[in-house]
Each structure stands twice: as C-alpha cells, then as structure tokens.
C-alpha cells in the first residue's frame, strides 16, 4: 500500500501455497493456515487449553455418573421441577455445577421448558451445549442463551466465565427463592440441609477417587 511519499510499507503478496490468503515472511511467505510450524504450535496450545478447561470442569462439578453420586442422579431424575431447582441452585450458590452430559440425563425422562432453564443455568461446561446441527443434543431455546448460540469457540480464559444466570421469563418467574421456599416449608428446609450435606460428601468422595455414598434420597 503506497504512502504519500510513494513508498510501500506493506507489499501485498498471496500465500505461495493456497494463493487465497495473504502471506507473511514469518510463515515462509505462506499464510498462517498453510504454515506447518504455525499449525503444529497452535494444535499444541489448543490441546493444553482444552486440558486446563477439563481440569477446571472436574474441580467445579458434581459428577453424577460416578458410583458414589449415582443415588443423587436417581433422586434428581425423579424430582419435581421445583425440588430440582432448589437442589441444583443451592449448589450453584456454592460454586458447584453439573456437567452437560449429566444435565441431559436430567432432561431425558421429564423435559419441560422450565426444567430446561433450571438445568441449563447450572452447567459448568456450557460450551458443550449445542444443537444437533452443531453435533449436540440440546434444544435451540437453551442453546441460544446458555450455549452462546452454538459458537464453536472455546472460552479464552482459565477459569472460564461461569454459566449464565437462569433466564427470567414466564416459565421461571413462579420459582421461589431458596430462602423463601425454606421459610415457608420447614420440612423443605431440613431436606435442603440434608441435600447440601450429601452433595458435599459426594464431591469429597469424587475428589478422593470414588467411594460409596448412601444418601437418604436413595430410599425415596
């Protein structure tokens, strides 16, 4: 591109390989997509980034598919939507989330729009919330808000931003706050304390590599 003096500070030249994108001398006069060294470095960086993301997910979620927590998964599957909301969001308030694969299990047998919002707002690996067209199994109304519109991009930072707060809409406005619900129903307050204690034990057992957990929910 010529300057006022007639000199060119950027000489346009196409990639010598694909002849489609502009090249750079740093890439041997090829574009970044055709430069093997650049692609190898990028793959290494991406693999390390994914490893760190997975490590963060492991450290901030209750894995409902391991042996010690399967009774919790069974309880949550059979729970009504309000009970599910109170249980999951009491954990969310403590910085504990669930995984996208477990969330799908909670919606498989008892799916509704309200239940979808309850579950979608508690998923740590929200970048895996995708429609079938993008390789996922999620409904579009959840993907557009909690899954960031099927974006293929991974979070750039470690730790990543947390899941979006539950969308306030006609389907969720009737849900009570945890404090209000426990104040109205003393038995619910006791259940929530037991739930928090049981979930905490499951997280501890998970971090220690397993173990057996027999919560009271297993009897219900």
N, C-alpha and C positions, 0 to 999 in steps of 0.2 A: 504494500500500500504506500503510495508516494506521499511525502510530506511537502510543505511549501517550498522547501529548498530543492525539491526534485529527487531527494534520496528516498530509498525504500527501507523502512525499518522492519518490515515483515515481508519476506518473499514467499508468496503462496506456491506451494508445491503439493501435489497429491501424493498419497501413500503409494510407494513403489510396488506394493503387493496387491491391494484391492482397488486402487485407483478411484476410490469413492470418498474417503475422508482425507483431511489434510494431515501431513506427516510432521514429524519433529525430529531434529537432529539427535535428541536424547534417545529416541527409539530407532536409531539407524535409518532415519528418513522413511519410517513407516508410521502408521497411526498406532495408537495405544492398543487397539483391538487386534492388530496383526503382529505386534511385538511379543515374541515368545517370552522374553525375560520379564516383561511387564505383566503378562498373563499369569506366569508362574508365581510371581510375587503377590499378585492380587489374590490368587487362589489360596496361598498360604495365610494371608491376612484374613480372608473371609472364613477359612476353616477355624482359625484361632478365635475370631469374633463369635462364631456360632458356638464354639466350645464354652466360651465365657457366658453367653446367653443361656445355654442349657444348664450351666452350673448355677447361675442365678435362679433359674426356674426351680431347680432341685432344692435350693436353700430357702425358697419362699412359698412353697406349695405343700399341701397335704396330698400325698399320692394315695388316691383312694383305691388303687388296684393292687397294692401290696397286701400280703397276708394279714398284717396287724390292723389294717384300716378297712378291710372289706366289709366288716359289720357296719361301719359308718356309711359306706356306699349303699348298702342294702337299706339302711334306715332312711337315707336321703331320697332314694328312688321312690320309696313308698310314702314319703311325707307329703302333706298338702303344700300348696304353694307358699302360704304364709309361714308355716314352720320351716320350710326350705329357705325362705328369705331370711328369717331370723337367725338360723344356724350359719348360713354362709356369710351373712353380713356382719355377724358378731366376730367371725374370724377375720374378715376383711379389715375391720376396725383395728385389729391387732397386727395387720400386715401379713396375714396368711391367706393365700389364694388357692385356687384349684387349677388343674391343667385342662387344656382344651379337650383332650381325649376323654377325661373323666366327665367334663361338662356335657359332652354329647350323650354319655350314658344316662345322665340325669334327665335328659330330654327325650330319650328314645321311647319310653313307655307312657309318658304323661306330659305331652308337649302342649303348651299354650303360649300366647304372646307374652302374657305377664311372667310366666315361668322362664321364658327365653330371656327377658330383661333381667330377671333375678340372677340367673346363671351367668349370662354374658358379662355382667359387670364385676364378676369375681374371678376372671380368668387371667392368670399371670402371663402366659404366652399368647397374648391377644393377636400377635402377628400370624398365628395359625388359624384364626377364624376366617375362613374363606368359603365362597360359594362353590358348588360343584363345577362351575365353569373354570374356576381357578384351582381345581384339584381338592377342594374341601367338601364338607357335608353340611354346611351351615345355611340357614335361611337368609335371604337377602336383607331383611329388615334388621337383622342382628349384625351382619357384615358391614353395612354402610356406616354404622355408628361405633360398634365395639371392635370391628376388624379393620377399620380405616379403609373402607372402600376397596377391598381386595388388593391393596397395594402390595407389590412383590418385594418392596424394600424392607429390610430388617431394621430394627431400632439401631441408631448410630451410637448410642452411649451405653455404658455399663456402670451402674444398673440402668435398665431402660425405664421409660416412664411407665407408671402403673396403668391398670385398666381404667377406662373411662367410668365415671360415676354412673349409677343407674339413671337412665333417661327418665325425666319426669314427664309423664304423658297420661292419657286417660286410662291406660292399662296398669299404671303403677301408683296412681295417686291414692288409691284406697289402702295401700300397705302402710301399717303403722310403724312408728319408730320403735327401735328395740326397747328403749327406756319406757315409752308409753305402753307398749304391749305388756311388758313385765309388771308394770304398775297396776294395770287393770286385772291381770290374771296371776295371782300368787303362785299357782301351780306351774305356770309357764316360766316364771322367774326361777323356780327350782330346777326346771328342766334345762333352762339355758345355762345355769351354773354347771350342771352336770355335763351338758354338751361341751362347754368350753374346757372343762377338766379332761373329758375323754379325748377330745380332739388334740389337746396339748400332749397327752400321753402318746397318742398316735404319732405326732410329729417327733417326739423324743425317740420313740421306738424306731421310726423311719430313719432318723439321723444315726442311730446306733446299728443300722443294718438289719432291721426286722424285729422279730419278737412276736409274742402273742398278746392280743388285746381283747378282752371280753367286756365290752360296754353294756350297760343296761338296755341300750337300744336293741340289742340282739334278741332280747326276749319279746319285743313288740312285733 
